[in-house]
């Protein structure tokens, strides 16, 4: 199964690397075309779309990943698909009506530009919800090629259309939202056809046992996802309320660069290993699942920890290159946000145990506690300390979540965390930072040159240290070489 994991990682890699590059590379364009106030409003709309999707369909997508293997094994996919589609329709329509009402009553309390952007955001939410749902089916069936193609298309086409609308047709920042909307609408029929094929939806009513099972498993994840949203995005609203859109824009630019970089690693591994993890749990049992969790966590540490350290020590040149001067001061939040995202990756390994045992209610509990802690600290500290407080409270809440999920998951399944590997990886990352920091920050007067030298030097030093510490095994070196050749072939 580890070989299958690596194969899927290679296939999923473009779906995360390319969108991450596109997302990060658009930040210099947006921050140079629009003021922090405009960018702050845009971020508030994207945040709203994110929370709406979280409430409407993300929990259904999680249920698809969890139960698809079982219903395929029992030849009941028609009933399963029917229940999913009907639940999603009711959910999306209901959330859309509620949000339209909120927009209507909020008209006199927010700026006209933000109100208009929110209306466009509602359209983006509707099409993106269905896209997310259909992509979950592709993940569950491990149709990685199709998943990768559609994911890359959504990101590249959405940004491409948006930039064209802004530069050629002189749209404001709403052009990015219209680009996301039109790109999704154009491909949604094809995505539906590939996923649904000729299945009938007469089976699987809203009151069927399948629907009840899906809701019982997935609905607590609404609270989980809301809590995750509060952990990652609520600080934007609190920051905007107390400090204004200017600080939201400055903070969001640095936050997006640092979080997207680390979470791209987290989500890439999750995309590949979650369907495999459930297959192992259903077909091979507890011991195989323990070993799989240990190995996957070690692979994450090998990549995630040096990435967080490297991003932290190169924060100045990274933000200097990728953001306009008006946003530069936000670089101080990069290390805090990077390590917050890193902890989320470790949390997912322990959280998978609760998913094995269908204990999503416990996942809901610890996430709500973490979100409440974060929100309370935001209201307490942001009015005085601004975006530094926003970043710090996120790190505190992520650490609290990790502590809670470790305690909860060990009640059901104890597995061996790779502490020995973590120690060696930490030493290698520390040596890397000592050597790469001065080169990446003060070698020349050019941020671009410093960044290139810092990244290349850091990568070489880290790799050499892993070899000296004997953390990389011969078979893993061969697999990494094979992985590199596969990636080059994909290009």
C-alpha positions, 0 to 999 in steps of 0.5 A, spaced: 500 500 500 505 504 501 507 503 493 500 505 492 501 511 496 507 514 492 503 512 486 497 516 488 502 522 491 505 523 484 498 523 480 495 528 485 502 532 485 500 537 479 493 538 482 496 541 488 503 544 486 500 547 480 494 551 484 499 553 489 503 556 484 498 559 481 495 562 487 501 564 490 503 567 483 497 571 483 498 575 490 503 579 486 499 581 481 493 582 486 497 586 491 500 591 486 493 592 482 489 593 488 489 596 495 489 593 501 482 595 503 480 592 496 484 586 497 481 585 504 474 585 502 476 580 497 478 576 502 472 577 506 468 574 500 472 568 499 472 567 507 464 567 506 464 562 500 469 557 504 464 557 510 458 556 506 461 550 502 463 548 509 456 548 512 453 545 505 457 540 502 464 539 505 461 534 510 457 530 505 464 529 501 467 526 507 462 521 508 463 519 500 470 518 502 468 514 508 463 510 505 464 509 498 468 502 499 463 499 503 457 500 498 461 499 492 463 492 495 455 491 497 453 493 490 449 499 492 452 505 489 445 507 486 442 508 492 448 511 495 449 516 489 442 518 490 442 519 497 448 523 496 445 528 490 438 529 494 442 531 501 446 536 497 441 539 493 437 540 499 443 543 503 445 547 497 438 550 496 437 551 504 444 555 505 443 559 499 436 562 501 439 563 508 445 567 505 441 571 500 437 573 506 443 575 510 446 579 504 439 583 504 439 585 511 446 587 511 446 592 506 445 598 510 451 595 515 457 594 510 460 598 504 457 598 497 463 594 494 463 589 499 455 588 499 456 587 491 462 582 492 458 578 497 452 577 491 457 575 486 460 570 492 453 567 492 454 564 485 461 562 486 458 558 492 453 554 488 457 552 483 463 550 487 459 546 492 457 542 486 464 541 484 467 539 490 462 534 491 463 531 484 471 531 486 470 527 492 467 522 488 473 522 484 477 521 490 473 516 493 474 512 486 481 513 486 480 516 479 486 521 480 487 523 473 480 526 472 481 529 479 488 532 478 485 535 471 479 538 474 482 541 480 488 544 475 483 547 470 478 550 476 484 554 479 488 556 472 482 557 468 478 561 474 485 565 475 486 566 468 479 568 466 479 573 472 485 576 470 483 577 463 476 581 466 481 585 470 486 587 465 482 587 458 475 589 460 477 593 466 473 590 472 475 591 479 477 585 484 470 582 482 473 580 476 476 574 480 470 572 483 466 572 476 472 568 473 472 563 478 464 562 477 464 562 469 470 557 469 466 552 474 460 553 470 463 551 463 466 544 466 460 542 471 456 538 466 462 534 463 464 533 471 457 531 472 457 526 466 464 523 468 462 522 475 455 520 475 455 516 468 448 513 467 446 512 474 439 512 476 437 517 482 430 514 484 433 510 490 436 513 496 431 518 499 432 523 504 429 518 509 433 512 507 438 508 512 443 510 507 441 518 508 441 517 515 448 513 516 451 519 511 448 524 516 450 521 522 457 520 520 458 527 516 453 532 520 458 533 526 463 534 521 459 541 519 461 543 526 468 540 525 469 544 519 466 551 522 470 550 527 476 549 522 474 555 518 473 559 525 480 557 526 483 559 520 479 565 518 475 568 523 480 572 525 479 576 518 472 578 521 475 580 528 481 584 525 476 587 520 471 589 525 476 592 530 482 594 525 479 595 518 480 592 511 487 595 511 490 590 516 486 584 513 489 585 507 496 586 509 495 580 514 491 576 509 497 576 503 502 573 508 497 568 511 495 566 504 503 565 502 505 561 508 499 557 509 498 555 502 505 552 502 504 548 508 497 546 507 499 544 500 503 538 503 498 536 508 492 536 503 497 532 497 498 527 502 491 527 505 488 526 498 492 520 496 492 516 503 485 517 506 482 513 501 488 508 502 487 508 509 480 506 509 481 501 504 486 498 509 482 499 515 476 495 512 480 490 509 487 489 513 485 491 520 488 494 526 495 492 525 496 494 518 492 501 520 497 502 525 503 501 521 500 505 515 499 511 520 506 511 522 509 511 515 505 516 513 506 521 519 514 520 518 513 522 510 509 528 512 515 530 518 520 529 512 517 534 508 513 538 512 517 540 518 523 543 513 518 546 509 515 550 515 522 552 518 525 554 511 519 558 510 520 562 517 527 563 516 526 566 509 520 570 510 523 577 508 525 575 501 519 571 500 514 576 502 518 581 499 518 578 492 511 576 492 507 582 495 507 589 494 511 594 498 504 596 502 504 589 504 511 587 506 510 588 514 506 582 514 512 578 513 512 577 521 506 573 521 509 568 516 513 563 521 507 563 526 502 561 520 507 556 517 508 552 524 500 553 525 499 549 518 504 544 520 501 542 526 494 541 522 498 536 518 500 532 525 493 533 527 490 529 521 494 523 523 491 522 530 484 524 527 484 519 522 483 514 528 477 517 530 474 517 523 476 509 523 471 508 529 466 513 526 467 518 532 466 524 528 462 527 534 469 527 538 472 530 532 467 535 533 468 536 540 475 538 540 475 542 534 469 546 537 473 547 543 479 549 539 475 554 535 472 557 541 479 558 544 481 562 538 475 566 537 475 568 545 483 570 544 481 574 538 476 578 541 481 579 547 488 581 543 486 583 536 483 590 538 490 592 541 495 587 538 492 587 531 494 581 526 500 579 530 495 577 535 491 574 530 497 569 527 499 567 535 492 565 537 491 561 531 498 557 533 495 556 540 489 553 538 492 549 533 496 546 539 490 545 543 487 541 538 493 537 537 493 535 544 486 534 545 486 529 539 492 525 541 488 524 548 482 522 544 484 518 539 489 514 544 482 511 547 481 507 541 487 506 537 495 507 540 500 507 534 507 508 534 509 516 533 516 516 529 519 520 535 526 518 533 525 520 526 522 527 528 528 528 532 533 527 526 529 531 522 529 537 527 536 536 527 537 537 520 532 542 519 536 546 525 542 545 521 539 547 514 536 554 518 543 556 521 546 556 514 541 558 509 538 564 514 544 569 512 544 567 505 537 568 504 536 574 507 543 578 506 547 575 501 545 581 496 541 587 495 536 582 491 530 579 494 529 574 488 537 572 488 537 571 496 531 567 495 533 562 490 540 561 494 537 560 500 532 555 498 537 551 494 542 551 499 537 549 504 535 543 500 542 541 499 544 542 506 537 538 509 538 532 504 546 531 506 544 532 514 538 526 513 544 522 509 549 523 515 544 522 520 541 515 516 534 517 516 533 516 509 534 509 507 536 506 501 530 504 498 527 510 500 532 514 496 531 509 490 523 511 491 525 518 491 529 518 485 523 514 481 518 519 484 522 524 480 523 521 474 515 520 474 514 527 475 519 529 469 515 524 465 508 528 467 511 534 465 
